[in-house]
Amino acid sequence: MSDGIITFGIGAAAQAAASLVNTQQHLAAGERARAAQHEFERKQATTRFDRELQLETVRHQRQFELRRLESDLRRQESLTALGTQTLYSTYPLPEGPGHLRAGLRILADDLSDLPPLLLLPPLGGAVEAQWAGLRTAVLTGLRRTLGSGGLVETYDHLNHFPWPHAGLYWNDLYGIPTFVTQITLFRDTLELCIGGCHLGPTATRAEPLRSVLLHRRQPADAWTEAAVAQLNDRAPAGRTLAVPNGPGGLDRLEVEVAARAVTAVITAAVDAYWLAVTVRYRQRFDDAAALLGPGALTDWPADLGVPLARVADPAYHLLTVARREAARGRAAAALAALERSLAVLAHPDYTVAGPPFPPPAETAEHVRAADQGYTEALRTTLDAVTGVLGPLPAAPAAAQEVLDEQ
């Protein structure tokens, strides 16, 4: 009995010890499970933190980029506004780009139907009181000499601008033959520069300003009655001048003379343009230069400096050259231009070729077949050359006989 009790006691103790061990194992397993769960949760929290940190970095970067873009946009808007303000404040036309071109389209849908455009911006340099009224006098002379004949379209509502001017060219002048003139004053000296764009079939887009006239005021004692009489020799009624009486009279006379000189030189440039594109063109340079007196601008080339190969109607142009040479008393040069005109009339190759020219009989036949425009100019030229040369050589004499028969 006692052995059974002892055995039971040992078994209970063993069972209690086993239960204690199992409990400790369960506690250890629970502890490990809780540690594992804690570690898992810590890792999850770390992952979430890293993700939030990355997202915050991305958000910060995006906000930075957005602020930078907004700053760039504001800066670009400011630059655009400043550029627009600068464009309008410095643009040659007070109304801004495109205004001149739109105005020309009111005159003609096809701008090629219009004559060349002549731009006359404000005077440059120091415009002293002695030059008062010069720009108005020049505009009046140009419109009378060139505008009335439809040779140019004058435009003067401009700000002062340098040439070439890219904005003016691309916005208003592209494809339009244009003369750009600039008058600069310094004390008693006037300088005229001429440039432009599209001036001729082979011309480059733009031609820079080139000095073509340097004019100086004369002292009062230079304007004698004889000198003023020369100015009035071929001046129309209402445009005659008087010997200056006092500083005011001298200023008015000098301004008128300067305006006539500027008009004559610009007219020569316009004549050169039309000579390249028009047949039977009557040049206006001689009429404009005549207002400066019989001997004015005698050093100007009789052919206006235009190569004969670039002239649309060389035979007719050579007659004008011959008359100019005759008016200057250069008989040999006048005869040479007349004979070459007759040769070119017979065959265009003589535009670039020299003597020997066709025989008089062949020349006479071509004169007989010429139109009235050429024969009338030829008759006037023969009279002018005869006046300085005397008897004519064979070819001009044969041409004279044909005209006498008609």
Secondary structure in CASP SS format (residue, H / E / C, confidence):
PFRMAT SS
TARGET T0000
AUTHOR 0000-0000-0000
METHOD secondary structure of the structure
MODEL  1
M C 1.00
S H 1.00
D H 1.00
G H 1.00
I H 1.00
I H 1.00
T H 1.00
F H 1.00
G H 1.00
I H 1.00
G H 1.00
A H 1.00
A H 1.00
A H 1.00
Q H 1.00
A H 1.00
A H 1.00
A H 1.00
S H 1.00
L H 1.00
V H 1.00
N H 1.00
T H 1.00
Q H 1.00
Q H 1.00
H H 1.00
L H 1.00
A H 1.00
A H 1.00
G H 1.00
E H 1.00
R H 1.00
A H 1.00
R H 1.00
A H 1.00
A H 1.00
Q H 1.00
H H 1.00
E H 1.00
F H 1.00
E H 1.00
R H 1.00
K H 1.00
Q H 1.00
A H 1.00
T H 1.00
T H 1.00
R H 1.00
F H 1.00
D H 1.00
R H 1.00
E H 1.00
L H 1.00
Q H 1.00
L H 1.00
E H 1.00
T H 1.00
V H 1.00
R H 1.00
H H 1.00
Q H 1.00
R H 1.00
Q H 1.00
F H 1.00
E H 1.00
L H 1.00
R H 1.00
R H 1.00
L H 1.00
E H 1.00
S H 1.00
D H 1.00
L H 1.00
R H 1.00
R H 1.00
Q H 1.00
E H 1.00
S H 1.00
L H 1.00
T H 1.00
A H 1.00
L H 1.00
G H 1.00
T H 1.00
Q H 1.00
T H 1.00
L H 1.00
Y H 1.00
S H 1.00
T H 1.00
Y C 1.00
P C 1.00
L C 1.00
P C 1.00
E C 1.00
G C 1.00
P C 1.00
G C 1.00
H H 1.00
L H 1.00
R H 1.00
A H 1.00
G H 1.00
L H 1.00
R H 1.00
I H 1.00
L H 1.00
A C 1.00
D C 1.00
D C 1.00
L H 1.00
S H 1.00
D H 1.00
L C 1.00
P C 1.00
P C 1.00
L E 1.00
L E 1.00
L E 1.00
L C 1.00
P C 1.00
P C 1.00
L C 1.00
G E 1.00
G E 1.00
A C 1.00
V C 1.00
E C 1.00
A H 1.00
Q H 1.00
W H 1.00
A C 1.00
G C 1.00
L H 1.00
R H 1.00
T H 1.00
A H 1.00
V H 1.00
L H 1.00
T H 1.00
G H 1.00
L H 1.00
R H 1.00
R H 1.00
T H 1.00
L H 1.00
G H 1.00
S C 1.00
G C 1.00
G C 1.00
L C 1.00
V C 1.00
E E 1.00
T E 1.00
Y E 1.00
D C 1.00
H C 1.00
L C 1.00
N C 1.00
H C 1.00
F C 1.00
P C 1.00
W C 1.00
P C 1.00
H C 1.00
A H 1.00
G H 1.00
L H 1.00
Y H 1.00
W H 1.00
N H 1.00
D H 1.00
L H 1.00
Y C 1.00
G C 1.00
I C 1.00
P C 1.00
T E 1.00
F E 1.00
V E 1.00
T E 1.00
Q E 1.00
I E 1.00
T E 1.00
L E 1.00
F E 1.00
R C 1.00
D C 1.00
T E 1.00
L E 1.00
E E 1.00
L E 1.00
C E 1.00
I E 1.00
G E 1.00
G E 1.00
C E 1.00
H C 1.00
L C 1.00
G C 1.00
P C 1.00
T C 1.00
A C 1.00
T C 1.00
R C 1.00
A E 1.00
E E 1.00
P E 1.00
L E 1.00
R E 1.00
S E 1.00
V E 1.00
L E 1.00
L E 1.00
H E 1.00
R E 1.00
R C 1.00
Q C 1.00
P C 1.00
A H 1.00
D H 1.00
A H 1.00
W C 1.00
T C 1.00
E H 1.00
A H 1.00
A H 1.00
V H 1.00
A H 1.00
Q H 1.00
L H 1.00
N C 1.00
D C 1.00
R C 1.00
A C 1.00
P C 1.00
A C 1.00
G C 1.00
R C 1.00
T C 1.00
L C 1.00
A C 1.00
V C 1.00
P C 1.00
N C 1.00
G C 1.00
P H 1.00
G H 1.00
G H 1.00
L H 1.00
D H 1.00
R H 1.00
L H 1.00
E H 1.00
V H 1.00
E H 1.00
V H 1.00
A H 1.00
A H 1.00
R H 1.00
A H 1.00
V H 1.00
T H 1.00
A H 1.00
V H 1.00
I H 1.00
T H 1.00
A H 1.00
A H 1.00
V H 1.00
D H 1.00
A H 1.00
Y H 1.00
W H 1.00
L H 1.00
A H 1.00
V H 1.00
T C 1.00
V C 1.00
R C 1.00
Y C 1.00
R C 1.00
Q C 1.00
R C 1.00
F H 1.00
D H 1.00
D H 1.00
A H 1.00
A H 1.00
A H 1.00
L C 1.00
L C 1.00
G C 1.00
P C 1.00
G C 1.00
A C 1.00
L C 1.00
T C 1.00
D C 1.00
W C 1.00
P C 1.00
A C 1.00
D C 1.00
L C 1.00
G C 1.00
V C 1.00
P C 1.00
L H 1.00
A H 1.00
R H 1.00
V C 1.00
A C 1.00
D C 1.00
P H 1.00
A H 1.00
Y H 1.00
H H 1.00
L H 1.00
L H 1.00
T H 1.00
V H 1.00
A H 1.00
R H 1.00
R H 1.00
E H 1.00
A H 1.00
A H 1.00
R C 1.00
G C 1.00
R C 1.00
A H 1.00
A H 1.00
A H 1.00
A H 1.00
L H 1.00
A H 1.00
A H 1.00
L H 1.00
E H 1.00
R H 1.00
S H 1.00
L H 1.00
A H 1.00
V H 1.00
L H 1.00
A H 1.00
H C 1.00
P H 1.00
D H 1.00
Y H 1.00
T H 1.00
V C 1.00
A C 1.00
G C 1.00
P C 1.00
P C 1.00
F C 1.00
P C 1.00
P C 1.00
P H 1.00
A H 1.00
E H 1.00
T H 1.00
A H 1.00
E H 1.00
H H 1.00
V H 1.00
R H 1.00
A H 1.00
A C 1.00
D C 1.00
Q H 1.00
G H 1.00
Y H 1.00
T H 1.00
E H 1.00
A H 1.00
L H 1.00
R H 1.00
T H 1.00
T H 1.00
L H 1.00
D H 1.00
A H 1.00
V H 1.00
T H 1.00
G H 1.00
V H 1.00
L H 1.00
G C 1.00
P C 1.00
L C 1.00
P C 1.00
A H 1.00
A H 1.00
P H 1.00
A H 1.00
A H 1.00
A H 1.00
Q H 1.00
E H 1.00
V H 1.00
L H 1.00
D H 1.00
E H 1.00
Q C 1.00
END
